[in-house]
Amino acid sequence: MPTPLIITLIVLVVLAIAMVVLYFVGNKMQEKQAVQREQINAAAQPATMFVIDKKIMPIKDAQLPKSVMEQMPKRYQRAKMPIVKAKIGPQVLNLICEEAIYDDVPQHGEVKAMLSGIYITDIKVVHKKTKKKMAEEQESDKKKKKTLRQRMVSKQAEYQRQLDYETAARKDKAEEKKRKAEEKKKREREKKITV
């Protein structure tokens, strides 16, 4: 008959193994997300649009193009996503918005946005009236208690900004190191030529 100490040790070992596996899987997923974010940002183009409506709804109800729905895995078709209905030029389109900026998108307002296909990655409000209206809405929202989703999205946005900053800092350091190495090689070549 196993003693409680042995059972406790087995449980601790299993938990430790699970934590290690989750750590490595999380790192892989984070790297994959960073690569995808770079691809999205590289393909992003500026566009001016008038926001008609915005909702968080299941993707299958969002009336997205058929090709998008066919490419999407089945498990994500029932997931709720922030959808923005906007008029871009003469067309009225349903677009998927990044969750971190969804709360910043004004209802019935004109914005300049960075679009990567049907994905809104960044927005800037154009009119002062819209900015004023959004500021009033944010002040009234501060008084209201935030839902769990809103708290989670704000935390995610904060962590994403921190990750973007750290990634940019690492790139800057790597570029600086590479530049210094090239300068050093250049100086060494010049020394060899003069000797």
N, C-alpha and C positions, 0 to 999 in steps of 0.2 A: 504494500500500500504506500503510494507516494506521500511524502511529507509536504506540508504547505510551503516549505522553503524551496523544494525542488520545483513545485508548480509555479511559484513566483519567479524563480530563475528562468524557467522555460518561457513564461509570458514575457519577461523582460527581454530575452534574446529575440523572440519573435517581433516584439515592438521595435527593437533596435534595427533589425533587418528591414522591417517595413519602412522605418524612417530613412535609412540609407537609400533604399530603392526609390522612395518618393523624392528624395533630394536630387538624385541623378535624373529621374524622369522630369522633374520640374526644371532643372537646368537645360535639358534638351528642348523642352517646350518653350522656354524663354528665348533660347537662341533662335528657334524656328519662328517665333513671333517677331523677333527683331528683324530677321531677314524679310518676313512678309511686310512689316511696317516700312522698311526701306523701299521695297518694290512698290508699295502703294504710294508712298511719298514721291518716288521718282516718276510715276505715271500721273500724278495729280496735275490738274489744269485749273486755272482760275475761271470762275463764271459768276455772273450776276443773276440773282434769282429772287423771285417774290415768293415768300413762304405762305402757302394757303392754309395748311393744317399740319399738325404734328401729333402723333400718337405712338404709344407703345402697344404693339399688337403682334399676334402670331404672323410669321412670314407668309403662311399659306393664305391669309386673309388680306395681305398687303397689295395684291394685284401687281406684283412685280412681273417683268417679262418672263415668258415661258422658258427661254433658254437659261435664265438664272435659276428658276425653280428646278429644272432638270439636272443642273450641275450640283445643286445643294444636297447634302446627305439627308436621308429621311429623318434622322433624329433632330436635325436643326429646323425642319419645316414646321414643327409645332412650337419651337422656342419663340419667345416674345423678343422683338427687336424694336428699337426706336425708328419709326418710319416718318419721313417728312414728305408731304405733298407740296410740290413747288412748281412754279411757272418759270421756265427758262426759255426766253424768247417767246415763240408762239406755242411751245409745247408745255403740257402739264404732265409732270412725271412724278412717280413715287420713288423716293430715294432712301437708302439706308444711311442712317446717321451714326457717327461714332458716339458711344454712350457718354464719354467724358464731356462732349460739347453739346449734348442734347438739350440740357437745361438753358444753355446760352442762345439757342435758336429762338428768335422771336416769333410769336404767333401773328400772322398778318403783317409781316414786315419785309423790307427789302434788305438783302444781305449780299456780300461778296463772299463766295465760298470757294474752297479748293475741292474739286471733284476728281475722284479716281474711278472712272466708270460710273456706277450708280451709288458710290460710297462717298459721303461727305466727310472729309478729314479735318477741315478747319473752316471757321467762319469769321467774318468781320461785319459788324452792323454798319450800314451806310448812312442812314438818316438820323439826325439829332433827336427827332421826335420819338423814333423807335428806341433809341438809347435811353431816353428819359423814361419812357413807358416801361422798359425792361428794368431800369433801376428801381422804379416804384414797385414793380412786381417782386423783385428780389428782397426789398425791404419788408414787404408784407409776408414773404415766404420765410424770412428769418424769424418772425414772430411765431409762425406755425412750427409744430414739431415735425422733424424730418422722418420720413418712413425709412424702413430698413434698406430698401433699394436705393434711395437717395443717399443715405450715408455710405453704403457700399460703393456706389458710383463715384462719389466725391473722394473716397479713400483710394479707389482705383486710379482716378485721374491724378491725384497727388503722387502716388507711387510711380505712375507712368511718366510724369514730368521729372521726377527724381531720376528714374532710369534713363530717360533721354539725356538729361544733363550729364550723368555719369558716363554714358556712352560717348557723348560729344567730347567730354574731357579726356577720355581714353584715346579717342581718335586724334585729338590735338597733340597729346603727348607722343603718340606713335609717329605722327607726321613730323613733329619737332625733332625727335630722335633720328628719324630717317634723313631729315635735312642736314642735321649736324654730321651724320655719318658720311653723307655725300660731300659736304664741305671738307671734311677731314681727308677723304680720298683725293679730292681735287688738290688740296695743299700738298699731299704726298706726291702726287704726279708732278706738280710744279717743282718740287724739290729735286725729283729725279731728273727732270729736264734741265735744270740749271746746273746740276753737278756733272 
